[in-house]
């Protein structure tokens, strides 16, 4: 049996449900995700659609979805979801940094062109990208993509100190982008006015050495949003916004520079609804592995001028439940009052 903290309400003009979910659907090669969706033999696809049918987000940011130029895989996934769950009339995705080649040996293995040499870890360009699905129109012409920002150009960048690894050599710093997947500002046109989705997927602060390259990059990918709201990269969002995605950082537990996510959660310009998984015990975890235990890694953070009506995490009651097919990450959602 599946349990939701709150039952998904019917669509109301004055209420909006915003959700994020790391599906971890990435495949080992280009085109394979589209092939598998069309074959429809993977039980995870049915499980994903079933969960979305129950939660019914109005705006949904996905991670771990392979990107292609014509959004064929994303469109096929949207259509597969619609067979059992909500229909999203509008989809949006940009080329992610994951798998984007740099031409350098960034991981120090003596070879170029490997997954660790890309702008963000990936075996091919587009592996494990982000995507936005919406029941409301997306104002594409006003969308901003900050994914090309060089890490060294971030004010106060926490670049690793010199060491015996290829990064942070001068050549590497000249090409290394901040975003491991992407940072987007995407306006959605609601009947009540514009809402800007600030979407991201940060690198995990692990799988590196004493230079703490991934830990430093993760912290800066999170810190980007406060600098953005300060106006460091041009105009700030007009009116209401929601910062959402995978920060890959728990405020207290696990590896990483916890001060980065604590600072974002404490920023007066945003609010933390603190969605909880069903309990008891009631916890805020959004993912769990045997090695690390439960961690809070995914976030939906509305701007301070939005009224929150509810929030939750979709978590199966039993480990062998159908929802367990969808991987270690759970869907996180927040209900907003828009009047």
PyMOL commands that set and color helices and strands:
alter all, ss='L'
color gray80, all
select helices_A, chain A and resi 32-39+43-55+72-84+115-117+140-142+151-153+170-173+213-229+258-266+322-326
alter helices_A, ss='H'
color red, helices_A
select strands_A, chain A and resi 2-3+15-22+59-65+90-92+129-134+144-145+183-190+193-201+241-246+287-289+293-295+298-302+307-313+315-316+332-337
alter strands_A, ss='S'
color yellow, strands_A
deselect
rebuild
show_as cartoon
